Amino acid sequence: MAKGAVEALTRSLAAELAPKIRVNCIAPSLTRTPLAAKLLSNPQMADAIAAMHALPRLGEAEDIAPMVALLAGPQSGWITGQVIAVDGGRSTLRTKG
């Protein structure tokens, strides 16, 4: 429910604040961060979650950072109201497992 609310807020703010301000959001899958450390401390759990992705590994902060840089820069000047998945294909591709 919270993810749906963030997506709706992104689109609503993009419509309200355009053309002066662009609003987008990045939707990552599980990423190795201090917040996820407790969940990922179990190697079997980490492996099982990684296998759920079309690119079968967990995300790293370095996987998300280039999208942040793109959206913050002038190259994305015509992008607004988007929810961009940076998730190893998990949200859109079906894995064989």
TABEL-V771173 format. One record per helix or strand. SS is the DSSP state (A for helix, B for strand). FROM is the first residue (numbers start at 1). TO is the last residue. Records with the same first field share a line. If there is no record, write none. Layout:
SS->FROM-TO + FROM-TO
//
This chain:
A->2-17 + 34-40 + 43-51 + 61-72 + 74-76
B->25-28 + 31-32 + 59-60 + 83-86
//
